[in-house]
Amino acid sequence: MPAISSPAPRTLVHILRDRALEMPDAVAYVFLADGEDDERKISYRELYAAAADVAGALGARHERGERALLLFPPGLDYITAFFGCLLAGIVAVPAYPPQDARSLGRLDAIIADAGASIALTTKDLLPIARSALDAPLAWIATDALESDAGRAVAPIAGGSRPVAATPEDLAFLQYTSGSTRLPRGVMLTHANLTHNLEAIYQAFAGTAHDVMVSWLPPYHDMGLIGAILEPLHGGFPGILMSPLHFLQKPYRWLKAISVHRGTISPSPNFGYELCLRKIDDEQRASLDLVSWRAAVNGAEPVRMETIERFTERFADVGFDPAAFRPSYGLAEATLLVTADPVGESVRRFPVDGVPRIACGTARGDQSVVVVDSATLAPAGAGQVGEIWVSGPSVSAGYWGRPAESTALFGATLPDGRGPYLRTGDLGALDESGALAVTGRLKDLLILRGRNVYPHDVEDAAERSHPALRPGCGAAFTVPVDGEERLVLVCEVADGAEPEAVALAARRAVREECEADLHELVLIPARTIPKTSSGKIQRRATREAYLSAALSRIGGWRPEGAAAPGAQAAAPPRTPLESLIAGIWAELLGQPEVGIHDDFFASGAQSLLLSQLAVRIEAELPVRVTAGDLFQASTVAKLAELLESRPLTVDDEQVAGLIARSDNNG
């Protein structure tokens, strides 16, 4: 195998070449195709060769610096395509494959913003993706390229000239999740990446004997940088699975850590919560988590209760409480900003009188300051302000947005120090420099002069009743009679008692946050607006609330208050419509419903629809089926359908039933 010199400072291209030269047969990645036992392995030699095939196809037809959309399901094809772009000097643009109208809109926005001219995918996805996207892209199915995996590692040529990556070269565009606006492409260079990867390695005391285990989406910073690029940087294997397989069966994640002796494994807080809810005692008893020394918790608010419950639940199968690593980071700073070294106990300190989880101190010679939002001067210890970050991991800005980049990435303190990245996140530093994150600057709620953090409201409510789904609530304010009032939207599990849930949530918010709800809206599971990375979209939820687009299945609002965006409900015109409307309103827990309101748009679930049919049959000598409710999905249509049937009673009989019901009420 010919010698390859690796100039310093290194890039990801040089790291990949070195791995292929120095440890060619070592396993680089293992993808668990079924989430459990179907292992697809690739060595460093094979990874380099497969990436070289992709680079050759790109270099033959495209110029360095062009942007290539990566549309792959999680797996090894995605990884080889990503490294192929790096070898060819093509700027990778990771993205979710098209799935629905919403994802198509996001993809169109990314393609337009990045000016992408190339799309890499698999031969199975190519016809689907090509037909879904109208953009003029050059399509390449990387798994259909002619393979030369057995060749010796050699310098890669882009067309006829060798590619020499430099630290200043743009490696890829990390598109933000777009929780507050259209997605923006964070420009990450090789220098940004190698600096942050080393900061992660040092923070978690990495060694060549580590094993990464991850279910995180490979299209976002934590999954791509933290779980795919970090193993390459450290020279240890990465054990990967699809997020879908984890969500279907969370046990698979911890089983993979147990079987493969995983040492580092990251997840947002909700992943640990899902394990607590879905892993039964028999599954737990089969685990051995002794090897897990860095349980990274980041990407969303870290909850002390989650850490305590997870530690208690899995202590007897070897989980070490000191393994938890609450961390803070963001795509604009590559990934990691703060964390405590492995082995230190999780810390917390009071902020505004409330104990907060400490997400550690700045890593990798980066600087973190918290500034007063009004004066932009550094805030005192324990004082809440906007989090600013500077250091080699901070990106130069957003692709194609120079004015916005200057404003957000070029901030300076009153004494001239800078430039800093304005994160838009709120937090506080303690005396030691440890950071506690309290929320988003634009999400901060001000109620009668008091600062209230939406995370606190959502957390208080979710812990109040087991039927409220963790991490699936959104708190925001709306103007009512010239005053900002608090609204909370929460997903609730099927079969829950809405009245009991609403009472518990209102009481918890009042007692823990000293805030009164103007309205609580309970919606079905998996219906709250989220970003592609799973973060709650509070603004989108607020807009859906104001436009009456939420699928309500219960909740609470003050006596006599009208639903937002609601128009006057069309009143019943016949006794039969009155009877059906009364039953439906009672089942929904609403004072009234309109005869033209669609059952499904108003929050109907199969259980409620079944109850509606049973209640009508109990009152009238007529057969009502589930098919009837799909065919006639409003009070008016259902009344018309029932009136056409021979067993339907006449108006006088129905009127008598209504009068009797009113007298009994």
NORSULUR-V964856 format. One record per residue. PHI is phi as a letter, one per 30 degrees, with the letter a starting at -180 (NA if undefined). Layout:
BEGIN
phi=(PHI:PHI)
END
This chain:
BEGIN
phi=(NA:d:d:b:d:c:d:c:d:d:c:d:d:d:d:d:d:d:d:d:d:d:b:e:c:d:d:d:b:b:c:d:d:c:i:b:c:d:c:c:c:b:d:d:d:d:d:d:d:d:d:d:d:d:d:d:d:d:d:d:b:b:c:e:j:d:c:b:d:c:b:b:d:e:l:d:d:d:d:d:d:d:d:d:d:d:d:d:i:d:d:d:b:d:a:d:d:d:b:a:d:d:d:d:d:d:d:e:d:d:e:d:d:d:i:d:c:b:b:c:a:c:d:d:d:e:d:d:d:d:d:d:c:d:d:d:c:d:c:b:c:d:d:c:d:d:c:b:d:c:d:d:d:b:e:c:c:c:i:c:b:d:c:c:d:b:e:d:d:d:d:a:c:c:d:d:d:i:d:b:a:d:d:b:c:d:d:c:c:d:d:e:d:d:d:d:d:d:d:d:e:d:d:c:h:d:b:d:c:d:b:d:b:b:c:d:e:d:c:c:e:d:d:d:d:d:c:c:d:d:e:d:d:d:i:b:d:c:c:b:b:d:e:d:d:d:d:d:a:e:e:d:d:d:d:d:d:d:d:c:h:d:c:b:a:c:a:d:e:d:d:d:d:d:d:d:d:c:c:d:d:d:d:e:d:d:c:b:c:d:d:d:c:b:c:d:b:a:i:a:e:c:c:e:d:d:d:d:d:d:d:d:d:c:d:d:c:j:d:c:e:d:d:d:b:d:b:b:a:a:d:d:c:i:a:d:c:b:a:c:e:e:j:d:d:d:c:b:b:d:b:h:i:c:d:b:d:d:c:i:c:d:c:i:h:c:b:b:b:c:c:d:d:d:c:i:c:e:d:d:e:i:c:d:a:d:d:c:b:b:k:d:d:d:d:d:k:c:e:i:b:d:d:d:d:d:d:c:c:b:d:b:d:e:d:j:d:l:d:c:d:d:d:i:c:c:a:b:c:c:d:d:j:d:c:c:c:c:l:c:e:d:c:e:c:c:c:h:i:c:d:b:c:e:e:d:d:d:d:e:d:d:d:d:a:d:d:d:d:d:i:b:b:b:c:a:c:b:d:b:h:i:b:d:b:d:b:b:c:b:d:b:d:d:i:d:c:e:d:d:d:d:d:d:d:d:d:d:d:d:d:d:c:h:b:c:d:d:a:c:c:c:b:d:e:i:b:d:d:b:d:d:c:j:d:d:c:d:d:d:d:d:d:d:d:d:c:h:c:d:d:d:b:l:k:a:b:e:e:i:d:d:d:d:i:d:c:e:d:d:d:d:c:b:e:d:d:d:d:d:d:d:d:d:d:d:d:d:i:c:d:a:b:d:d:c:d:d:e:d:d:c:j:d:c:e:d:d:d:d:d:d:d:d:d:d:d:d:c:b:d:b:d:b:c:d:d:d:d:d:d:c:c:b:e:d:d:d:d:d:d:d:d:d:c:d:c:d:d:d:e:d:d:d:d:d:d:d:d:d:d:d:d:d:d)
END
